[in-house]
Amino acid sequence: MTSGVEFFNWKLSPANPVTVMDIRYGILKKIRQPDIHSAIHLGMIRQGWNRGRFGRDELCFSAGEIYLTSPWEPHQTIESGGAALLLVTLDIVS
């Protein structure tokens, strides 16, 4: 595991393999600690923008764009400009 990366347990199971969250960041300038887990994220930016780090890449997504986070890929939110996003988390490992 990469130093400074926190393991996050979504507590998903074969009986409950998916969670859907409606997230609203507002204006965010504080860098969140990176995390890692066995689940996949499918994020859909509904308004504003969100900048994050995925592995070694830093990417910015705007309203209407979609991103995918792979299992065991370190990722973090760096900054947000009023982002509202729908986050679907699916654990295919369980």
JOVENRA-V920973 format. One record per helix or strand of 3 or more residues. SS is the DSSP state (@ for helix, = for strand). FROM is the first residue (numbers start at 1). TO is the last residue. If there is no record, write none. Layout:
{{SS:FROM:TO} {SS:FROM:TO}}
//
This chain:
{{=:18:28} {=:40:54} {=:57:62} {=:66:69} {=:75:90}}
//
